Amino acid sequence: MNKDMYEQYQMQGDIQRQSGELQMSSIAPQMHEQVAQAQAVLVEQTNPDKVLEEITMKLKGQLRNYDGTISQISKPLMNEKGVSRMLFIMSSIINQNTILSHLEDDEISKVMMQLGDDITDDLTLNWKDYGINDKMLLDHIEDAILIPSYFSLKRALGQNEKNWLGKITVENISGGKQFQAPKKEGLLSKFRL
């Protein structure tokens, strides 16, 4: 084992020891509650249901205000039947299970191609039933669905969402007592008396 690997091994051991000490300390129950709250907030903020809600509101011509109220900012792009059909198609892909999966670029591309095909087929066949008066809107509707869907799926690239949540958890648990990496000695330190 070389010197760098040994130092990394020691640092990892120190981190684990400090984490254990924090868990065993008298403030551990309070800290556990704070960590759980922080995790809940992060999961809620990154919830794919928010992406679905945002897309749905765009299709309805709505905007959620800062106080939680909803404003009608434009004419709906389609009627309720069309919005519910698009939501059904999207929800099979944009969900918590998918986001917390381990996907690779080629898998994301295949899923996006399938989603694009499904939406295109549905809109092509049913645009009149969905109350779409202008065929030019079909491209805009498709973009409003596919672009946020793509970025949602990118969160699963290489299990990144799980890694990110895990990293936040470790940082919160070890946040009370910061680990100090040992300083590397330079050339002059060898000449100390």
Long-range contacts (C-beta under 8 A, 24 or more apart in sequence): 7-182, 10-182, 11-179, 11-181, 11-182, 14-179, 15-174, 15-179, 18-174, 18-177, 18-179, 19-170, 19-173, 19-174, 21-177, 22-173, 22-174, 22-176, 22-177, 23-173, 27-176, 31-173, 31-176, 34-172, 35-169, 35-172, 35-173, 38-168, 38-172, 39-165, 39-168, 39-169, 39-172, 42-165, 42-168, 43-165, 46-99, 46-155, 46-161, 47-96, 48-94, 48-95, 48-96, 48-98, 48-99, 48-152, 49-95, 49-96, 51-94, 51-148, 51-149, 51-152, 52-87, 52-90, 52-91, 52-94, 54-148, 55-86, 55-87, 55-90, 55-144, 55-145, 55-148, 55-149, 56-83, 56-86, 56-87, 58-144, 59-83, 59-86, 59-141, 59-144, 59-145, 76-131, 77-132, 77-137, 77-140, 77-141, 77-144, 78-130, 78-131, 78-132, 78-141, 79-130, 79-131, 81-129, 81-130, 81-131, 82-126, 82-129, 82-130, 82-131, 82-132, 85-122, 85-126, 85-130, 86-119, 86-122, 86-141, 86-145, 89-115, 89-118, 89-119, 89-122, 90-115, 90-145, 90-149, 93-149, 93-153, 94-148, 94-149, 94-152, 94-153, 98-152, 98-153, 98-156, 99-152, 99-153, 99-155, 99-156, 99-161, 100-156, 100-161, 100-162, 101-156, 101-159, 102-156, 102-158, 102-159, 102-162, 103-153, 103-156, 103-157, 103-158, 104-157, 104-158, 105-157, 108-150, 108-153, 108-154, 108-156, 108-157, 111-153, 112-146, 112-149, 112-150, 112-153, 115-145, 115-146, 115-149, 116-142, 116-146, 119-145, 119-146
